[in-house]
Amino acid sequence: MLADLIGRRSNAMKIGNVSFGGTAAIVTSVALIFGLDAATATKSTIVSGLLIVALADNLTDALSMHIYQESERRLEAREGFIATWSNFVTRLLLALTFVLLVVLLPIGSAVIASAAWGLSLLVALTWALARERKVSFVVELGKHFAAALAVILASRGIGALITAQLP
C-alpha cells in the first residue's frame, strides 16, 4: 500500500507537470517581453504584463489542467492537486525570474537577457524530457526552438504592427 501511494505521488510530480507549466512560462514570458518591447512599452507596462500573466493566466491554466484531470479521472484528488499545484508553482516561479530581469536591467539588456535565459531554460527542459523519453535531444531541441521562435517572432511582429498602426 505504501509503495502504491509513493508510486502515485511520483506520477503526479513527474516532469510532465513541470514541463507543461515551465514551457508555457518560458515562451509566454519571452514573447510578452519581445512583443511589448516592439510596441515601445515602458518597463512598468512590461512588468505589469508579466505579473498579470504570471497570476491570471497561470491560475486559469492550472485550473483547466485540474478540471481536465478530473473529467478524465486520470488522477485521484490528492494526485490531481499535486499535479495542479506543481504546474502553477513552476509557472509562477519561472515568470518571476523574467520579472526580475526586466526590473533589474535596462530594457534593451532585459530583452536580450530574457531571450538568453528563456532559451537556456528551454534547453534544460528539453534535455530532461529527451533523457526521460530516450529520444534525440538535438531533434527535440530543434522542434522546441522552432515553435518557441515562431511564438516570439509573431509577438514581436504584433507589437511592431500595433505601434506602426496606432502611434
C-alpha positions as CSV (number, residue, x, y, z in Angstrom):
1,M,0.0,0.0,0.0
2,L,2.8,2.4,0.9
3,A,4.6,1.6,-2.4
4,D,1.4,2.2,-4.3
5,L,1.0,5.6,-2.6
6,I,4.6,6.6,-3.3
7,G,4.2,5.5,-7.0
8,R,1.1,7.6,-7.4
9,R,2.7,10.6,-5.8
10,S,5.7,10.3,-8.1
11,N,3.4,10.1,-11.1
12,A,1.7,13.3,-10.0
13,M,5.1,15.1,-9.7
14,K,6.5,13.7,-12.9
15,I,8.4,16.0,-15.3
16,G,5.2,16.3,-17.4
17,N,3.6,18.5,-14.8
18,V,6.6,20.7,-14.6
19,S,7.3,20.7,-18.3
20,F,3.8,21.9,-19.2
21,G,4.0,24.8,-16.8
22,G,7.6,25.5,-17.5
23,T,7.3,25.6,-21.2
24,A,4.3,27.9,-21.0
25,A,6.0,30.3,-18.6
26,I,9.2,30.5,-20.6
27,V,7.7,31.0,-24.0
28,T,4.9,33.3,-22.9
29,S,7.3,35.5,-20.8
30,V,9.8,35.9,-23.6
31,A,7.1,36.5,-26.2
32,L,5.4,39.1,-24.0
33,I,8.7,40.9,-23.4
34,F,9.6,40.9,-27.1
35,G,6.1,42.0,-28.2
36,L,5.7,44.8,-25.6
37,D,9.2,46.0,-26.3
38,A,8.4,46.2,-30.0
39,A,5.3,48.2,-29.1
40,T,7.6,50.6,-27.2
41,A,6.0,49.7,-23.9
42,T,7.5,51.1,-20.7
43,K,9.3,49.0,-18.2
44,S,6.4,49.3,-15.8
45,T,4.0,48.1,-18.5
46,I,6.1,45.1,-19.3
47,V,6.4,44.2,-15.6
48,S,2.7,44.6,-15.2
49,G,2.0,42.4,-18.2
50,L,4.4,39.7,-16.9
51,L,2.8,39.8,-13.4
52,I,-0.8,39.6,-14.8
53,V,0.2,36.6,-16.9
54,A,2.1,35.0,-14.0
55,L,-1.1,35.1,-11.9
56,A,-4.2,35.2,-14.1
57,D,-3.0,33.0,-17.0
58,N,-1.2,30.6,-14.7
59,L,-4.2,30.2,-12.4
60,T,-6.6,29.6,-15.2
61,D,-4.3,27.1,-16.9
62,A,-3.7,25.3,-13.6
63,L,-7.5,25.2,-13.0
64,S,-8.0,24.0,-16.6
65,M,-5.5,21.2,-16.1
66,H,-7.1,20.2,-12.8
67,I,-10.6,20.1,-14.3
68,Y,-9.3,18.1,-17.3
69,Q,-7.8,15.6,-15.0
70,E,-11.0,15.3,-13.0
71,S,-13.0,14.8,-16.2
72,E,-10.7,12.1,-17.5
73,R,-10.4,10.6,-14.0
74,R,-6.7,10.4,-14.6
75,L,-5.6,11.0,-11.1
76,E,-7.1,10.8,-7.6
77,A,-8.0,14.0,-5.8
78,R,-4.7,14.3,-4.0
79,E,-2.6,13.4,-7.0
80,G,-4.6,15.9,-9.1
81,F,-4.0,18.6,-6.6
82,I,-0.2,17.9,-6.5
83,A,-0.1,18.0,-10.3
84,T,-2.1,21.2,-10.5
85,W,0.0,22.9,-7.7
86,S,3.3,21.8,-9.3
87,N,2.2,23.3,-12.6
88,F,1.2,26.6,-11.1
89,V,4.2,27.0,-8.8
90,T,6.6,26.1,-11.7
91,R,4.9,28.7,-14.0
92,L,4.8,31.4,-11.3
93,L,8.5,31.0,-10.2
94,L,9.7,31.0,-13.8
95,A,7.7,34.0,-14.7
96,L,9.0,35.9,-11.7
97,T,12.6,35.3,-12.9
98,F,11.7,37.2,-16.1
99,V,10.1,40.0,-14.0
100,L,13.4,40.3,-12.1
101,L,15.4,40.6,-15.4
102,V,13.1,43.5,-16.5
103,V,13.2,45.2,-13.1
104,L,17.0,45.0,-12.7
105,L,18.2,45.7,-16.2
106,P,17.8,48.5,-18.7
107,I,15.0,47.4,-21.1
108,G,17.3,46.7,-24.1
109,S,19.5,44.5,-21.9
110,A,16.5,42.9,-20.3
111,V,15.1,41.9,-23.8
112,I,18.4,40.2,-24.7
113,A,18.8,38.6,-21.2
114,S,15.3,37.3,-21.2
115,A,15.9,35.6,-24.6
116,A,19.1,34.1,-23.4
117,W,17.6,33.0,-20.1
118,G,14.4,31.6,-21.7
119,L,16.3,29.7,-24.4
120,S,18.7,28.3,-21.7
121,L,15.7,27.1,-19.6
122,L,14.2,25.6,-22.7
123,V,17.4,23.7,-23.5
124,A,17.5,22.3,-19.9
125,L,13.8,21.3,-20.0
126,T,14.3,19.7,-23.4
127,W,17.3,17.8,-22.2
128,A,15.4,16.4,-19.2
129,L,12.5,15.4,-21.4
130,A,14.6,13.8,-24.1
131,R,16.5,11.9,-21.5
132,E,13.3,10.7,-19.8
133,R,11.7,9.7,-23.1
134,K,15.0,8.3,-24.5
135,V,14.8,10.3,-27.7
136,S,17.3,12.5,-29.6
137,F,18.0,15.7,-27.7
138,V,19.0,17.5,-30.8
139,V,15.8,16.6,-32.7
140,E,13.6,17.6,-29.8
141,L,15.6,20.9,-29.2
142,G,15.1,21.8,-32.9
143,K,11.3,21.3,-32.6
144,H,11.1,23.1,-29.4
145,F,13.2,26.1,-30.5
146,A,11.3,26.3,-33.8
147,A,7.9,26.5,-32.0
148,A,9.2,29.0,-29.4
149,L,10.9,31.2,-32.0
150,A,7.6,31.3,-34.0
151,V,5.7,32.5,-31.0
152,I,8.3,35.0,-30.0
153,L,8.7,36.4,-33.5
154,A,4.9,36.6,-34.0
155,S,4.6,38.5,-30.7
156,R,7.4,40.9,-31.8
157,G,5.6,41.4,-35.1
158,I,2.3,42.1,-33.4
159,G,3.9,44.7,-31.2
160,A,5.6,46.4,-34.1
161,L,2.4,46.3,-36.2
162,I,0.3,47.9,-33.4
163,T,2.9,50.6,-32.9
164,A,3.0,51.4,-36.6
165,Q,-0.8,51.5,-36.9
166,L,-1.7,53.1,-33.6
167,P,1.2,55.5,-32.8
